[in-house]
């Protein structure tokens, strides 16, 4: 058995003290990572509209649009130059009097369905929407079929049926050899 670990002064370190120290360091690291992972809004002050209602609409639209450079990040959260251009374009279209749907339609016409973080349900995107449900349905079907095929054999009944004469002879030979 190894001796108990000691600190710099030669005092023994109790296991609970070491565990508390390691737990504290891990907790601090997790909190630091969590805070670092929170994205800051990339909207610059010069992009913000003076009308709060229009700015709120612009933020709502920008949150639903994908940055084509950063992919899977909204243009509202992205620092990429293209995202800035798209944020400015959204605000220009809103100031010009376009509705939210018209702004999104304009960007979809220009960049395709991929610009939307939540694609619309259309024939072109039907496979995207139907596939998860189909996979779940197939998985459930496999589980149900597996459960139906499984037979419960009452205690005392043979599981595999009767042995043939050759199998009985082989079994008798094996049992003789063991005894």
C-alpha atoms as an extended CHARMM CRD file, in Angstrom:
* protein
*
       179  EXT
         1         1  UNK       CA              0.0000000000        0.0000000000        0.0000000000  PROA      1               0.0000000000
         2         2  UNK       CA              1.4120000000        3.3970000000       -0.9410000000  PROA      2               0.0000000000
         3         3  UNK       CA              1.8550000000        6.1100000000        1.6690000000  PROA      3               0.0000000000
         4         4  UNK       CA             -0.6620000000        8.9650000000        1.8520000000  PROA      4               0.0000000000
         5         5  UNK       CA              0.1790000000       11.9250000000       -0.4010000000  PROA      5               0.0000000000
         6         6  UNK       CA              1.7390000000       14.9660000000        1.2590000000  PROA      6               0.0000000000
         7         7  UNK       CA              1.6860000000       18.6770000000        0.4380000000  PROA      7               0.0000000000
         8         8  UNK       CA              4.7870000000       20.9310000000        0.1950000000  PROA      8               0.0000000000
         9         9  UNK       CA              5.0750000000       21.3430000000        3.9380000000  PROA      9               0.0000000000
        10        10  UNK       CA              5.0340000000       17.5950000000        4.4850000000  PROA      10              0.0000000000
        11        11  UNK       CA              1.5070000000       17.4060000000        5.8940000000  PROA      11              0.0000000000
        12        12  UNK       CA             -0.6650000000       14.5560000000        4.7440000000  PROA      12              0.0000000000
        13        13  UNK       CA             -3.3940000000       15.4810000000        2.2740000000  PROA      13              0.0000000000
        14        14  UNK       CA             -6.7520000000       13.9550000000        3.0290000000  PROA      14              0.0000000000
        15        15  UNK       CA             -8.6100000000       12.4360000000        0.0810000000  PROA      15              0.0000000000
        16        16  UNK       CA            -11.6670000000       14.6030000000        0.6900000000  PROA      16              0.0000000000
        17        17  UNK       CA             -9.5360000000       17.7610000000        0.4730000000  PROA      17              0.0000000000
        18        18  UNK       CA             -8.0440000000       16.6270000000       -2.8240000000  PROA      18              0.0000000000
        19        19  UNK       CA            -11.4650000000       15.7220000000       -4.1970000000  PROA      19              0.0000000000
        20        20  UNK       CA            -12.8550000000       19.1200000000       -3.1910000000  PROA      20              0.0000000000
        21        21  UNK       CA             -9.9500000000       20.8930000000       -4.8700000000  PROA      21              0.0000000000
        22        22  UNK       CA            -10.3370000000       18.9270000000       -8.1000000000  PROA      22              0.0000000000
        23        23  UNK       CA            -14.1130000000       19.4530000000       -8.0580000000  PROA      23              0.0000000000
        24        24  UNK       CA            -13.6300000000       23.1990000000       -7.5890000000  PROA      24              0.0000000000
        25        25  UNK       CA            -11.1840000000       23.4180000000      -10.4780000000  PROA      25              0.0000000000
        26        26  UNK       CA            -13.5060000000       21.4150000000      -12.7420000000  PROA      26              0.0000000000
        27        27  UNK       CA            -16.4990000000       23.5580000000      -11.7740000000  PROA      27              0.0000000000
        28        28  UNK       CA            -14.5500000000       26.7500000000      -12.4940000000  PROA      28              0.0000000000
        29        29  UNK       CA            -13.4450000000       25.3560000000      -15.8610000000  PROA      29              0.0000000000
        30        30  UNK       CA            -17.0210000000       24.3860000000      -16.7760000000  PROA      30              0.0000000000
        31        31  UNK       CA            -18.3580000000       27.8100000000      -15.8220000000  PROA      31              0.0000000000
        32        32  UNK       CA            -15.5960000000       29.4870000000      -17.8150000000  PROA      32              0.0000000000
        33        33  UNK       CA            -16.3360000000       27.3650000000      -20.8850000000  PROA      33              0.0000000000
        34        34  UNK       CA            -20.0630000000       28.0000000000      -20.5700000000  PROA      34              0.0000000000
        35        35  UNK       CA            -19.5410000000       31.7500000000      -20.3850000000  PROA      35              0.0000000000
        36        36  UNK       CA            -17.1120000000       31.6970000000      -23.3030000000  PROA      36              0.0000000000
        37        37  UNK       CA            -19.5870000000       29.7290000000      -25.4130000000  PROA      37              0.0000000000
        38        38  UNK       CA            -22.3290000000       32.3550000000      -25.0840000000  PROA      38              0.0000000000
        39        39  UNK       CA            -22.1980000000       34.2740000000      -28.3630000000  PROA      39              0.0000000000
        40        40  UNK       CA            -22.3480000000       38.0180000000      -28.1860000000  PROA      40              0.0000000000
        41        41  UNK       CA            -24.7090000000       39.7120000000      -30.5960000000  PROA      41              0.0000000000
        42        42  UNK       CA            -22.7340000000       40.7920000000      -33.6280000000  PROA      42              0.0000000000
        43        43  UNK       CA            -25.0400000000       43.6620000000      -34.5660000000  PROA      43              0.0000000000
        44        44  UNK       CA            -22.9980000000       46.8540000000      -34.6500000000  PROA      44              0.0000000000
        45        45  UNK       CA            -24.3690000000       50.1450000000      -33.2630000000  PROA      45              0.0000000000
        46        46  UNK       CA            -24.2740000000       51.7400000000      -36.7270000000  PROA      46              0.0000000000
        47        47  UNK       CA            -26.6250000000       49.0110000000      -38.0160000000  PROA      47              0.0000000000
        48        48  UNK       CA            -29.3650000000       49.5850000000      -35.4240000000  PROA      48              0.0000000000
        49        49  UNK       CA            -32.4890000000       51.3190000000      -36.7010000000  PROA      49              0.0000000000
        50        50  UNK       CA            -33.8520000000       54.3650000000      -34.8980000000  PROA      50              0.0000000000
        51        51  UNK       CA            -37.4080000000       52.9880000000      -34.9170000000  PROA      51              0.0000000000
        52        52  UNK       CA            -37.6000000000       50.3410000000      -32.1320000000  PROA      52              0.0000000000
        53        53  UNK       CA            -40.4680000000       48.4790000000      -33.8330000000  PROA      53              0.0000000000
        54        54  UNK       CA            -38.5020000000       48.1290000000      -37.0850000000  PROA      54              0.0000000000
        55        55  UNK       CA            -35.3740000000       47.1230000000      -35.1600000000  PROA      55              0.0000000000
        56        56  UNK       CA            -37.3390000000       44.4230000000      -33.3340000000  PROA      56              0.0000000000
        57        57  UNK       CA            -38.6240000000       43.0930000000      -36.6740000000  PROA      57              0.0000000000
        58        58  UNK       CA            -35.0960000000       43.2140000000      -38.1190000000  PROA      58              0.0000000000
        59        59  UNK       CA            -33.7390000000       41.2190000000      -35.1700000000  PROA      59              0.0000000000
        60        60  UNK       CA            -36.5180000000       38.6390000000      -35.5150000000  PROA      60              0.0000000000
        61        61  UNK       CA            -35.7980000000       38.1920000000      -39.2260000000  PROA      61              0.0000000000
        62        62  UNK       CA            -32.0110000000       38.1250000000      -38.7010000000  PROA      62              0.0000000000
        63        63  UNK       CA            -32.3510000000       35.4260000000      -36.0470000000  PROA      63              0.0000000000
        64        64  UNK       CA            -34.0370000000       33.1630000000      -38.6440000000  PROA      64              0.0000000000
        65        65  UNK       CA            -31.4260000000       33.6790000000      -41.3770000000  PROA      65              0.0000000000
        66        66  UNK       CA            -28.2950000000       31.5320000000      -41.7020000000  PROA      66              0.0000000000
        67        67  UNK       CA            -24.8920000000       33.0870000000      -42.1930000000  PROA      67              0.0000000000
        68        68  UNK       CA            -23.6200000000       31.5680000000      -45.4330000000  PROA      68              0.0000000000
        69        69  UNK       CA            -20.0260000000       31.8120000000      -44.1800000000  PROA      69              0.0000000000
        70        70  UNK       CA            -20.4310000000       30.5400000000      -40.5930000000  PROA      70              0.0000000000
        71        71  UNK       CA            -23.2200000000       28.0190000000      -41.3620000000  PROA      71              0.0000000000
        72        72  UNK       CA            -25.5820000000       27.0880000000      -38.5470000000  PROA      72              0.0000000000
        73        73  UNK       CA            -25.1450000000       30.5080000000      -36.9920000000  PROA      73              0.0000000000
        74        74  UNK       CA            -27.6620000000       33.2610000000      -37.5370000000  PROA      74              0.0000000000
        75        75  UNK       CA            -26.6130000000       36.4720000000      -39.2540000000  PROA      75              0.0000000000
        76        76  UNK       CA            -27.5750000000       38.2360000000      -36.0210000000  PROA      76              0.0000000000
        77        77  UNK       CA            -24.8100000000       36.3440000000      -34.1530000000  PROA      77              0.0000000000
        78        78  UNK       CA            -22.1590000000       36.2400000000      -36.8820000000  PROA      78              0.0000000000
        79        79  UNK       CA            -19.2370000000       38.6410000000      -37.2710000000  PROA      79              0.0000000000
        80        80  UNK       CA            -18.6080000000       37.6670000000      -40.9080000000  PROA      80              0.0000000000
        81        81  UNK       CA            -18.6690000000       40.5090000000      -43.4600000000  PROA      81              0.0000000000
        82        82  UNK       CA            -21.4200000000       38.7520000000      -45.4410000000  PROA      82              0.0000000000
        83        83  UNK       CA            -23.5720000000       38.5460000000      -42.2970000000  PROA      83              0.0000000000
        84        84  UNK       CA            -23.1120000000       42.2800000000      -41.7570000000  PROA      84              0.0000000000
        85        85  UNK       CA            -24.1430000000       42.9220000000      -45.3720000000  PROA      85              0.0000000000
        86        86  UNK       CA            -27.2280000000       40.7440000000      -44.9210000000  PROA      86              0.0000000000
        87        87  UNK       CA            -28.1810000000       42.5120000000      -41.6710000000  PROA      87              0.0000000000
        88        88  UNK       CA            -27.8940000000       45.8730000000      -43.4370000000  PROA      88              0.0000000000
        89        89  UNK       CA            -29.9140000000       44.5270000000      -46.3870000000  PROA      89              0.0000000000
        90        90  UNK       CA            -32.6810000000       43.2800000000      -44.0580000000  PROA      90              0.0000000000
        91        91  UNK       CA            -32.8820000000       46.7000000000      -42.4120000000  PROA      91              0.0000000000
        92        92  UNK       CA            -32.8960000000       48.5030000000      -45.7790000000  PROA      92              0.0000000000
        93        93  UNK       CA            -35.7640000000       46.3360000000      -47.0170000000  PROA      93              0.0000000000
        94        94  UNK       CA            -37.7520000000       46.9580000000      -43.8240000000  PROA      94              0.0000000000
        95        95  UNK       CA            -37.2050000000       50.7180000000      -44.0650000000  PROA      95              0.0000000000
        96        96  UNK       CA            -38.3730000000       50.5070000000      -47.7010000000  PROA      96              0.0000000000
        97        97  UNK       CA            -41.6630000000       49.0630000000      -46.4170000000  PROA      97              0.0000000000
        98        98  UNK       CA            -41.2760000000       45.3290000000      -47.0900000000  PROA      98              0.0000000000
        99        99  UNK       CA            -43.0540000000       42.8620000000      -44.8190000000  PROA      99              0.0000000000
       100       100  UNK       CA            -41.1100000000       40.2200000000      -42.8900000000  PROA      100             0.0000000000
       101       101  UNK       CA            -42.2210000000       37.5530000000      -45.3800000000  PROA      101             0.0000000000
       102       102  UNK       CA            -41.2040000000       39.7390000000      -48.3340000000  PROA      102             0.0000000000
       103       103  UNK       CA            -37.7180000000       40.2370000000      -46.8870000000  PROA      103             0.0000000000
       104       104  UNK       CA            -37.2860000000       36.4890000000      -46.3620000000  PROA      104             0.0000000000
       105       105  UNK       CA            -38.6580000000       35.7350000000      -49.8440000000  PROA      105             0.0000000000
       106       106  UNK       CA            -36.1730000000       38.2150000000      -51.3270000000  PROA      106             0.0000000000
       107       107  UNK       CA            -33.2550000000       36.5240000000      -49.5570000000  PROA      107             0.0000000000
       108       108  UNK       CA            -34.4790000000       33.0180000000      -50.4500000000  PROA      108             0.0000000000
       109       109  UNK       CA            -34.7290000000       34.0690000000      -54.1110000000  PROA      109             0.0000000000
       110       110  UNK       CA            -31.1930000000       35.3810000000      -53.9160000000  PROA      110             0.0000000000
       111       111  UNK       CA            -29.4870000000       32.6570000000      -51.8170000000  PROA      111             0.0000000000
       112       112  UNK       CA            -31.8560000000       29.6670000000      -51.8830000000  PROA      112             0.0000000000
       113       113  UNK       CA            -33.6200000000       27.7890000000      -49.0720000000  PROA      113             0.0000000000
       114       114  UNK       CA            -30.2860000000       27.2510000000      -47.3270000000  PROA      114             0.0000000000
       115       115  UNK       CA            -30.3420000000       30.8440000000      -46.0620000000  PROA      115             0.0000000000
       116       116  UNK       CA            -33.2350000000       29.9360000000      -43.7530000000  PROA      116             0.0000000000
       117       117  UNK       CA            -32.2480000000       28.3560000000      -40.4360000000  PROA      117             0.0000000000
       118       118  UNK       CA            -35.7110000000       26.7320000000      -40.3330000000  PROA      118             0.0000000000
       119       119  UNK       CA            -36.4930000000       25.7120000000      -43.9230000000  PROA      119             0.0000000000
       120       120  UNK       CA            -40.0690000000       25.9240000000      -45.1430000000  PROA      120             0.0000000000
       121       121  UNK       CA            -42.0390000000       22.7440000000      -45.7570000000  PROA      121             0.0000000000
       122       122  UNK       CA            -42.1750000000       22.4440000000      -49.5540000000  PROA      122             0.0000000000
       123       123  UNK       CA            -41.7800000000       19.5840000000      -52.0140000000  PROA      123             0.0000000000
       124       124  UNK       CA            -38.0620000000       20.3690000000      -52.3430000000  PROA      124             0.0000000000
       125       125  UNK       CA            -37.5910000000       20.0590000000      -48.5800000000  PROA      125             0.0000000000
       126       126  UNK       CA            -40.0920000000       17.2640000000      -47.9040000000  PROA      126             0.0000000000
       127       127  UNK       CA            -37.3510000000       14.6450000000      -47.5500000000  PROA      127             0.0000000000
       128       128  UNK       CA            -35.6550000000       16.8250000000      -44.9420000000  PROA      128             0.0000000000
       129       129  UNK       CA            -38.8390000000       16.9900000000      -42.8710000000  PROA      129             0.0000000000
       130       130  UNK       CA            -40.1210000000       13.4260000000      -43.4020000000  PROA      130             0.0000000000
       131       131  UNK       CA            -36.8810000000       11.4570000000      -42.9090000000  PROA      131             0.0000000000
       132       132  UNK       CA            -36.6610000000       11.7370000000      -39.0820000000  PROA      132             0.0000000000
       133       133  UNK       CA            -40.2510000000       10.5450000000      -38.6850000000  PROA      133             0.0000000000
       134       134  UNK       CA            -39.6820000000        7.7130000000      -41.1760000000  PROA      134             0.0000000000
       135       135  UNK       CA            -36.5770000000        6.5610000000      -39.2950000000  PROA      135             0.0000000000
       136       136  UNK       CA            -38.4810000000        6.6460000000      -35.9920000000  PROA      136             0.0000000000
       137       137  UNK       CA            -41.3680000000        4.7010000000      -37.5630000000  PROA      137             0.0000000000
       138       138  UNK       CA            -39.0500000000        2.0600000000      -39.0040000000  PROA      138             0.0000000000
       139       139  UNK       CA            -37.2650000000        1.7400000000      -35.6510000000  PROA      139             0.0000000000
       140       140  UNK       CA            -40.5730000000        1.3380000000      -33.8130000000  PROA      140             0.0000000000
       141       141  UNK       CA            -41.6820000000       -1.2710000000      -36.3730000000  PROA      141             0.0000000000
       142       142  UNK       CA            -38.4700000000       -3.2530000000      -35.8900000000  PROA      142             0.0000000000
       143       143  UNK       CA            -38.9460000000       -3.1810000000      -32.1100000000  PROA      143             0.0000000000
       144       144  UNK       CA            -42.5760000000       -4.3040000000      -32.3830000000  PROA      144             0.0000000000
       145       145  UNK       CA            -41.7190000000       -7.1230000000      -34.7930000000  PROA      145             0.0000000000
       146       146  UNK       CA            -38.8760000000       -8.2270000000      -32.5330000000  PROA      146             0.0000000000
       147       147  UNK       CA            -41.2100000000       -8.2940000000      -29.5410000000  PROA      147             0.0000000000
       148       148  UNK       CA            -43.8570000000      -10.2530000000      -31.4600000000  PROA      148             0.0000000000
       149       149  UNK       CA            -41.3510000000      -12.8300000000      -32.6840000000  PROA      149             0.0000000000
       150       150  UNK       CA            -39.9520000000      -13.4640000000      -29.2320000000  PROA      150             0.0000000000
       151       151  UNK       CA            -41.6650000000      -16.4990000000      -27.7510000000  PROA      151             0.0000000000
       152       152  UNK       CA            -41.9360000000      -17.0790000000      -24.0480000000  PROA      152             0.0000000000
       153       153  UNK       CA            -41.3430000000      -20.7560000000      -23.2900000000  PROA      153             0.0000000000
       154       154  UNK       CA            -43.0170000000      -22.0180000000      -20.1000000000  PROA      154             0.0000000000
       155       155  UNK       CA            -40.6550000000      -23.5680000000      -17.5520000000  PROA      155             0.0000000000
       156       156  UNK       CA            -40.0690000000      -27.2680000000      -18.0460000000  PROA      156             0.0000000000
       157       157  UNK       CA            -40.7940000000      -27.3700000000      -21.7910000000  PROA      157             0.0000000000
       158       158  UNK       CA            -37.9800000000      -28.1370000000      -24.2060000000  PROA      158             0.0000000000
       159       159  UNK       CA            -36.8630000000      -25.0950000000      -26.1500000000  PROA      159             0.0000000000
       160       160  UNK       CA            -35.6560000000      -26.5920000000      -29.4100000000  PROA      160             0.0000000000
       161       161  UNK       CA            -37.8420000000      -29.6090000000      -30.1230000000  PROA      161             0.0000000000
       162       162  UNK       CA            -36.9600000000      -33.3180000000      -30.1720000000  PROA      162             0.0000000000
       163       163  UNK       CA            -33.4530000000      -34.6690000000      -30.8170000000  PROA      163             0.0000000000
       164       164  UNK       CA            -32.7690000000      -36.8670000000      -33.8080000000  PROA      164             0.0000000000
       165       165  UNK       CA            -31.2770000000      -40.3510000000      -33.3250000000  PROA      165             0.0000000000
       166       166  UNK       CA            -27.8510000000      -39.1000000000      -34.4410000000  PROA      166             0.0000000000
       167       167  UNK       CA            -28.0020000000      -36.2320000000      -31.9330000000  PROA      167             0.0000000000
       168       168  UNK       CA            -29.0370000000      -38.6020000000      -29.1300000000  PROA      168             0.0000000000
       169       169  UNK       CA            -26.1540000000      -40.9370000000      -29.9410000000  PROA      169             0.0000000000
       170       170  UNK       CA            -23.6790000000      -38.0380000000      -29.9840000000  PROA      170             0.0000000000
       171       171  UNK       CA            -25.0380000000      -36.7410000000      -26.6500000000  PROA      171             0.0000000000
       172       172  UNK       CA            -24.7730000000      -40.1800000000      -25.0570000000  PROA      172             0.0000000000
       173       173  UNK       CA            -21.1870000000      -40.4730000000      -26.2790000000  PROA      173             0.0000000000
       174       174  UNK       CA            -20.2740000000      -37.0510000000      -24.8390000000  PROA      174             0.0000000000
       175       175  UNK       CA            -21.8560000000      -37.9010000000      -21.5030000000  PROA      175             0.0000000000
       176       176  UNK       CA            -19.9830000000      -41.2410000000      -21.3640000000  PROA      176             0.0000000000
       177       177  UNK       CA            -16.6690000000      -39.4930000000      -22.0910000000  PROA      177             0.0000000000
       178       178  UNK       CA            -17.2140000000      -36.9930000000      -19.2600000000  PROA      178             0.0000000000
       179       179  UNK       CA            -17.9420000000      -39.6250000000      -16.6290000000  PROA      179             0.0000000000
